[in-house]
Amino acid sequence: LVIKNKVVIVTGAANGLGLVIAKSLHASGAIVCILDKDETAIQKLSIDFDAYCVDLTDEAAVWEVIDKITFKHGEIHILVNNAGLIHNEAIINPFKENMRHSYDNFRRILRVNLDTVFITSSLVIEKMVKRRTQGVIVNITSISSKGNSGQTAYSAAKAAVLSMTKTWSKELGPYGIRSIAVSPGFMETESTHVSLNKNIVEHLISMTPLRKLGDKNEIARTVIFAIENSYLNGSEICVDGGLVI
Ligand SMILES: NC(=O)c1ccc[n+]([C@@H]2O[C@H](COP(=O)([O-])OP(=O)(O)OC[C@H]3O[C@@H](n4cnc5c(N)ncnc54)[C@H](O)[C@@H]3O)[C@@H](O)[C@H]2O)c1
């Protein structure tokens, strides 16, 4: 798909990887709509994006925004599901009185990382099919979906997003809609340093054959490649410096 003049939604793009993806798509000539719940960060955005403050776990609120975007721009060609939340919690922690992984946390992390992708995608796909749009869905998953110690809920959510990507590639291919997953490894982002302490980051770098964290721009570059490559469908592209092979 040629990106220039296409209408693109990037979720969770007020910060981090999503913002870099949104900027790259904007630079490629796309009309970029941002959906994020972080109002303060939205107000600080320098580029004139079409930004909407919305909690993506709220189906009715997302429905309203998707409707507004379709009314304003005519159709939606590309959806990048990037919004997510890293969460570290082991299934059992012998150092805590209550050893078990909290079920509330499990549900909450699934809602943020999985339900949001289902909600936004089902609404956008309906618009695409009704308007016969030849579109692309790019889901930002994680190498954590292969199993990452200390991330039961997050890994499960990302693995489920990967499965939905593959399912949609089969269901939606005949409509001319492609679905691709981009799985980052450990990237140089604020969220990496907030969620992992210095020693763990250093350990992960030493485990990575390229011996460094990934640059956010490499994820944006991969998203653009996925959108432009017209025969790519149902694939997972891992961008992880060789950490998981
Ligand atoms: N940073 C990494 O190293 C890394 C590695 C693998 C995968 N990822 C994935 O990449 C994506 C982006 O990660 P990041 O590091 O840039 O994170 P981030 O925390 O910097 O940004 C996430 C954005 O999503 C938004 N968001 C979260 N929940 C939301 C909701 N319910 N409704 C609306 N907006 C919501 C936040 O406000 C924020 O702007 C995530 O899906 C993450 O799981 C990141």
The ligand as an ORCA input file, in Angstrom:
! r2SCAN-3c Opt
* xyz 0 1
  N       9.441     -0.468     24.783
  C       9.779     -1.710     24.490
  O      10.931     -2.108     24.648
  C       8.740     -2.656     23.930
  C       9.127     -3.967     23.663
  C       8.188     -4.846     23.125
  C       6.901     -4.412     22.870
  N       6.545     -3.122     23.148
  C       5.169     -2.731     22.855
  O       5.168     -1.529     22.099
  C       4.023     -0.760     22.404
  C       4.426      0.646     22.812
  O       5.264      0.565     23.932
  P       6.016      1.824     24.567
  O       7.249      1.292     25.174
  O       6.111      2.916     23.581
  O       4.986      2.200     25.748
  P       4.565      3.610     26.369
  O       4.057      3.289     27.729
  O       5.666      4.611     26.247
  O       3.382      4.082     25.445
  C       2.141      3.417     25.432
  C       1.054      4.409     25.088
  O      -0.200      3.717     25.110
  C      -1.146      4.517     25.780
  N      -2.187      3.684     26.376
  C      -2.016      2.675     27.269
  N      -3.199      2.160     27.613
  C      -4.137      2.844     26.921
  C      -5.572      2.791     26.858
  N      -6.265      1.918     27.609
  N      -6.214      3.659     26.056
  C      -5.524      4.546     25.318
  N      -4.181      4.652     25.334
  C      -3.513      3.812     26.128
  C      -0.354      5.285     26.839
  O      -1.027      6.453     27.263
  C       0.945      5.578     26.087
  O       0.891      6.799     25.392
  C       3.266     -1.521     23.493
  O       2.250     -2.303     22.916
  C       4.350     -2.404     24.087
  O       3.800     -3.554     24.679
  C       7.438     -2.237     23.679
*
